[in-house]
Amino acid sequence: MTPEFDLDAYFARIGYPGPRPPTIDTLAAIHACHPQAIPFENLNPLLGWPVRLDAASLQQKLLREGRGGYCFEQNLLLYHALQALDYKVTGLAARVLWNQEGAVRARSHMLLLVDLDRGPYVADVGFGGLTLTTPLRLATELEQATPHEPFRLIGTGGAFVMQAHVGDAWKSLYRFDLQEQLLPDYEVTNWYLSNHPESQFVTGLIAARTEPDRRYALRNNELAVHHVRGRTERRVLTSVAGLRHALEDAFHLTLPAGPDLDAALARLIERAT
């Protein structure tokens, strides 16, 4: 159990009014609601602010302040919620392959393994523009439907590769194994990703959120809306006001107060022109 976790506040934030038994149906419903309500975003690293992973800080930022976060924040928040519901859940780590196949990367992504009576499932609400919207059975070579793209797991050398069917091809997202990761493991990588001067989370703006029929994705000042049936709308945002509006409207973010954000957004626009 996680007694310090406010489960009612979490359910209010994600808009989940349903039952709470630790079943696959409950897990699937929560997994669908979470990425619709809590956007993937990296404003803290972009602004040079710390990214804290303790349970109290996660709840303050993601539940009470109306903010989002990246994989460690998103999946640790879900981890605490599932523990509070009496699920058996284990933190895992993955090497990102998306647009980087052939390179050897650090284990910079977090995901969860949830053990149910019917077998183990993978949960992941923190992979940005292609995050899962339903848990997947931990079974290889099996195409699994989700509310968005089909996904599958490929077995390779004692590990698993997560793939999504994008366009007309299977694309690899990340590789992981079943070695349990603990909070100190995540804190080391989290510090690197949120502080290294060449980290994508420090140098640019990234945001993502799902709806039942689409995905929203923002990379610096380029906004994309990917519809489930294949149509994509793209727009370049050319003003601070336009970026703020997109973050608030498409991504449902409550933006932090103060001048830091506008200054950072202005730098992004200047760099893109």
N, C-alpha and C positions, 0 to 999 in steps of 0.2 A: 504494500500500500504506500501511497504518497500523501500523508496527511496534510502537508503544507500546500498541496495543490488544490486550487479552487475550481473544482470540476463544473460547478454551476456557471461560473464566469466563462469558462472555456466553451461550454455548450451555448451560452448566450452569444458569444463572439462568432461562433461558426454557424449559428442559426439551426442547431440540432435540437428538436424537441422530443426525440424518440426514446425508445426503451434503452436500458442500460445493461442487460446481461451480456457477459463477455462471449458473444457468438460471432460467427462470420457475418451475419446480417448487420449487427451493430457496427462492427469494424468497417464494413463496406459503406454504410451510411455516413459514418464519421469521415471516412477517407474521401468521400465525394464532397462533403460540405467544407472541409478544412481549406483546400486550395481555392475554393470560390470566395471565401471570406477573408483569408489571411494571405496577402500577396507576398510573393518572393520579391525582395528588394534589398539593396545594399547601400542605403543612404548613410548609415553610420561609418563604414570604411571610407566612403567617398568624402565625407566631411571631416575625417580624421578623428571620429569619436570611437570610443571602445565598444566592442561587441562582447557582452557578458553572457555566459552560458549557465549561470546558476538559476535554479527554478524561480526564485523570487524576481530576478531581473527579467527573465523570459516572460513571466506573467505581467509584470509592469509594462513592458514595452509592447508585447503582442496582444495582450488582452485589454489592458486599461488605457493605453495611449493610442490605440488604433493603428499601430504600425505593423510592418511585416518583418521579414528577415530572410537569411539564406539558409542553406541546408541544415547546419548545426542547430540554429534557433528553431526552425520549423519542426524538424524531426525529434529534437529533444522535448519540445512542447508536446508533441503527439505521444512521445514515450511516457511522459509523466501522466498524461490523460489516460493512456491505456493501462498503466500500472494502477492508477486509482480505480479503474474498472475491473481490476483483478485479472487482466490478461497476463500471460507469461510472455514478456517482450525482451529482446536482446538487441543492443546496438551493434551495428556492423559498420565497416568502412569500405570504400570503393575507390579504384583508380579510374578517373574520367577518361573516356575514349572518344567522346563526341568531338568531331573535327580534329582529333589528335591521334588517330590510330597509327601505330608504329612507334610512337614516342613512349618512353617509360615515365609515368607520372607518379607523384606521391599519392597516398590514399587521402584524398582531399574532399571526399564526399561521404556523407552519412546516410544510412538507411536503416531500416528496422526489420528484424525477424520476429514474427508473432506465431507462437505455437498454439494451435487449436486442437480440439479432439479429432478433427478431421484431417489434421496434418499441418505442416508449417506453411506460412504465407509471408511474402515480402510486402512491406508497407513503406512508402516513400512519398512524402508530400513536399519535398524540398529540391527537386531537380529543375526548377525554373520553367522554361518554356515547354519542356516535355515531361513535366512531372506526372507521375501516375495519378489517376483519378479513381482507382479501385485497387484493393490488394491483389497480388498475384500469387497463385499456388507456386510453391518451390518445386517446380517440375520442369524438366528440360525438354526441348524440342517440341513444345506444345504451344501453338498459337492461342493466346488468351484475349478475349474481347474486353475492352474497357469502354466507358462512355465516349472516349475519344479515339485514339489510334489503337490498332491491335498491338499487343506486346508479346514477347516471348523471352525465355531464358535459354541460353546455349551453354551446355557443359563443356568446359575446357580445362584440362590439366588440374582437376580437383577444385576448380573455381567455376564461377557462373558469369556469363556476359548478358547484361540486360540490353535488349534490342526493341526498337519501336519501328513499325511499318510507316514510313514517311514518304509521301508521294507514291512511287512505284517500287520502292526498295526497302530492305531491312537495314536500319542504321544502328550501330552499336553506341550505347550511351555510357556504360561503365562496366568494369569488371570487379567482382567482389568474391570473398570467401566467407566462411562462417566463423571466423575467429572473433570472439567477443571483444568489443571496444568499450573502454570505460571513459568517464568524463575527462580525466587528465589526458588521455589520448586525443580527444577532440580539442581540448584547450590548446595543445601545442600547435596543431594544424590551423586552428581558428586564429591564433595570434599571427601566424605567418600570413594567412590569406587577408587578414584585415589590416596589416601593417607594412608588408613588403612593398617597396615603391613600384615594383613591376607587376603586382597582383592586379588582375582584371577588376577586382572589387574595390581597389584603391584608385585606379586610373580612369574608370568609366562608370556609367550608370546602367544598371540592369534591373528590370522589373518584369514580373509575369503574374498572370492570374487566369483562372479558368472560369468559364460559364458552361452550362450543359451543352451548348451548341457551338462553342468557339474557345479559342485561346487568345489572350492578349499578351504581347511581348514588346518590351521596350529595350533597345540597346542604344545608349547615348541619346541622340535626338531622333531616332528612327522608330516609329511606332508601327507594329504589324498586328493585324487581326486575322487569325487563321481559323476559318470556318470548318466545321466537322466535315462537310461535304466536299472540301477541297479548295474553295475559293479563298484567296488571301488579299486583304486590303493593306496597302502600305502608305505611310505618310511621313514626311520629314517635318519636324517641329522646329520652327525658326525663332522662337522667342521664349524667354523665361516664363512668361504668362502661359504660353502654350504647353510647356512642359509641366508646369504646376497643375494646369487643368487636367492633363492626361493622367498624372499621378493620382489626382483626387477622384476623377470621374471613371476612367477605365480600370484603375487599380484599387480604388476604394481606400486610399491611404489618407490618414490624418497626418498632415505634414508637420514636421517640427518647426517651432517658432524660432525667430531670430534671423539675422542677416546671412548666416553661413550658407544656407541652402541656396538662396538666390545667387550668391556669388559663385558657388560651385556650378550651378546650372548655366550661368552666363559663360563660364570658362569652357564648358562642354560645347556650347553653341559656337563660341569663337573658334575653338579648335576644329570644329566640323566644317567651317566655312573657308 
